[in-house]
Amino acid sequence: MSLTVAVTGPTGEIGLPLMDVLERDEAVGSVLGMARRPFEPALEGWEKISYRRGDILDRGSLAALFDGADVAVHLAFAIFGAREQTRRVNLEGSRNVFEAAVAAGVKRLVYASSVAAYGFHPDNPQPLTEEVPPRGSVGFYYSAQKAELEATLSEIVSGSEVDVYVVRPCVVAGPRATMLIEQVVKSARLGDPLPALRRGLGRLPLVRPVLPNAGIPIQLVHHDDVARALAAAIAGDGPPGAYNLAGEGLVGVDEIAAAIGWRSVRVPSPAVGLGAGLARRLSFVSPQLEWAAAFATPVLMDAGKARRELGWDPHFDAAETLIQTAISAREAGLLD
Ligand SMILES: NC(=O)c1ccc[n+]([C@@H]2O[C@H](COP(=O)([O-])OP(=O)(O)OC[C@H]3O[C@@H](n4cnc5c(N)ncnc54)[C@H](OP(=O)(O)O)[C@@H]3O)[C@@H](O)[C@H]2O)c1
């Protein structure tokens, strides 16, 4: 059967690669995407994908988006911003999306949550499986909102016939997803006590910016692999439920620094802890700094369930994904 798919947030770092995969997916008949910016799918050479502008805060736009859809996919989100600013789009907007999808009678609802939903708790097991409850971290708006939203979603769909798939990717990267590197560059500049001096030094040959490395590695997943997992969920491959998504392997701050042509300096982890505390206090200056807190606690996921039950077969490991991202960031001038 040919599926009709409706997607919020098709123009983002995950949305565009997903559109690419769905365009080539024989199980999919048509896709309608909705976000706020102007966007023309035909310019990408896509024929199955159509697009309309709309805001997830507008219930009328959502009702029209999901009308006649077999599958609703929710990707629209405000990842960066102040706690209160993001709350409206992320909590009120997502609640609108879930309610509209249930009211439209879709068969399946696919939502991109995040590793952050688990929270950054030292007592969480490593690696995390889907059995661990998503508790969120109160001190980090994105994590708290992701956890709250998973609870909201369960409440909205309970008693309905909708099959719900929640994917929890780790940091998404790849040539079309350079957010990680943009944030590393921004945080390094914001956290720098002597930016003018560093900028001056940075102009000198052989003096490269430095990243503090507390030895906490992270997982990465390639955007095309996330798109493949979402496509499997859209097709209903595997039972409904939560699925962790992470590529094989880990990357450390030293590897991130090397990939972007910077240096890293080994620091003891309490120094990063101190930085994270400072970041929390300074988050009113920049929400980016609140993100630094997330990297002070190791959070690793086991993605075996997606492989076993969704048939997910990621093509890229963390190291390869990092290199592709760094090359793309350099070409885009993000490191100048
Ligand atoms: N990127 C990652 O590393 C990562 C990791 C784990 C989970 N996730 C999750 O995956 C989902 C997609 O992330 P992404 O990386 O693709 O985000 P993104 O690149 O920031 O894209 C966000 C998308 O949402 C749309 N959007 C934002 N506010 C909207 C609104 N009020 N109404 C309608 N559309 C709106 C944006 O388009 P407009 O701005 O034009 O409206 C864009 O299409 C999010 O839930 C995110 O939390 C991402």
The ligand as a Tripos MOL2 file, in Angstrom:
@<TRIPOS>MOLECULE
LIG
   48    52     1     0     0
SMALL
NO_CHARGES

@<TRIPOS>ATOM
      1 N1         19.9240   17.7020   15.3890 N.am      1 LIG1
      2 C1         20.1940   16.8840   16.3990 C.2       1 LIG1
      3 O1         21.3670   16.6800   16.7900 O.2       1 LIG1
      4 C2         19.0700   16.1460   17.0920 C.ar      1 LIG1
      5 C3         19.3950   15.1110   17.9810 C.ar      1 LIG1
      6 C4         18.3780   14.4250   18.6400 C.ar      1 LIG1
      7 C5         17.0570   14.7770   18.4010 C.ar      1 LIG1
      8 N2         16.7490   15.7900   17.5370 N.ar      1 LIG1
      9 C6         15.3320   16.1460   17.3680 C.3       1 LIG1
     10 O2         14.9190   15.9220   16.0250 O.3       1 LIG1
     11 C7         13.9130   16.8910   15.6530 C.3       1 LIG1
     12 C8         14.3570   17.6020   14.3770 C.3       1 LIG1
     13 O3         15.6060   18.2170   14.6420 O.3       1 LIG1
     14 P1         16.4320   18.9990   13.5150 P.3       1 LIG1
     15 O4         17.8580   18.8040   13.8650 O.co2     1 LIG1
     16 O5         15.9540   18.6550   12.1490 O.co2     1 LIG1
     17 O6         16.0280   20.4990   13.8890 O.3       1 LIG1
     18 P2         16.2530   21.8240   13.0270 P.3       1 LIG1
     19 O7         17.3230   21.6310   12.0180 O.co2     1 LIG1
     20 O8         16.3750   22.9330   13.9950 O.co2     1 LIG1
     21 O9         14.8710   21.9720   12.2440 O.3       1 LIG1
     22 C9         13.6850   22.2980   12.9300 C.3       1 LIG1
     23 C10        12.5260   22.2350   11.9470 C.3       1 LIG1
     24 O10        11.3460   22.6200   12.6550 O.3       1 LIG1
     25 C11        10.7080   23.6970   11.9450 C.3       1 LIG1
     26 N3         10.0070   24.5210   12.9250 N.ar      1 LIG1
     27 C12        10.5240   25.1350   14.0270 C.ar      1 LIG1
     28 N4          9.5760   25.8000   14.6680 N.ar      1 LIG1
     29 C13         8.4080   25.6030   14.0000 C.ar      1 LIG1
     30 C14         7.0600   26.0330   14.1610 C.ar      1 LIG1
     31 N5          6.7190   26.8330   15.1810 N.pl3     1 LIG1
     32 N6          6.1350   25.6310   13.2770 N.ar      1 LIG1
     33 C15         6.4770   24.8340   12.2230 C.ar      1 LIG1
     34 N7          7.7330   24.3800   12.0130 N.ar      1 LIG1
     35 C16         8.6850   24.7800   12.8770 C.ar      1 LIG1
     36 C17        11.8670   24.4020   11.2370 C.3       1 LIG1
     37 O11        11.4690   25.1780   10.1220 O.3       1 LIG1
     38 P3         11.0670   26.7430   10.2770 P.3       1 LIG1
     39 O12        12.0760   27.3630   11.1790 O.co2     1 LIG1
     40 O13        11.1030   27.2680    8.8810 O.co2     1 LIG1
     41 O14         9.6880   26.7600   10.8280 O.co2     1 LIG1
     42 C18        12.6680   23.1920   10.7680 C.3       1 LIG1
     43 O15        12.0490   22.6240    9.6200 O.3       1 LIG1
     44 C19        13.7640   17.8260   16.8830 C.3       1 LIG1
     45 O16        12.6930   17.3960   17.6740 O.3       1 LIG1
     46 C20        15.0710   17.6170   17.6290 C.3       1 LIG1
     47 O17        14.9280   17.8840   19.0040 O.3       1 LIG1
     48 C21        17.7280   16.4750   16.8680 C.ar      1 LIG1
@<TRIPOS>BOND
     1     1     2 1
     2     2     3 2
     3     2     4 1
     4     4     5 ar
     5     4    48 ar
     6     5     6 ar
     7     6     7 ar
     8     7     8 ar
     9     8     9 1
    10     8    48 ar
    11     9    10 1
    12     9    46 1
    13    10    11 1
    14    11    12 1
    15    11    44 1
    16    12    13 1
    17    13    14 1
    18    14    15 2
    19    14    16 1
    20    14    17 1
    21    17    18 1
    22    18    19 2
    23    18    20 1
    24    18    21 1
    25    21    22 1
    26    22    23 1
    27    23    24 1
    28    23    42 1
    29    24    25 1
    30    25    26 1
    31    25    36 1
    32    26    27 ar
    33    26    35 ar
    34    27    28 ar
    35    28    29 ar
    36    29    30 ar
    37    29    35 ar
    38    30    31 1
    39    30    32 ar
    40    32    33 ar
    41    33    34 ar
    42    34    35 ar
    43    36    37 1
    44    36    42 1
    45    37    38 1
    46    38    39 2
    47    38    40 1
    48    38    41 1
    49    42    43 1
    50    44    45 1
    51    44    46 1
    52    46    47 1
@<TRIPOS>SUBSTRUCTURE
     1 LIG1         1 GROUP 0 **** ****
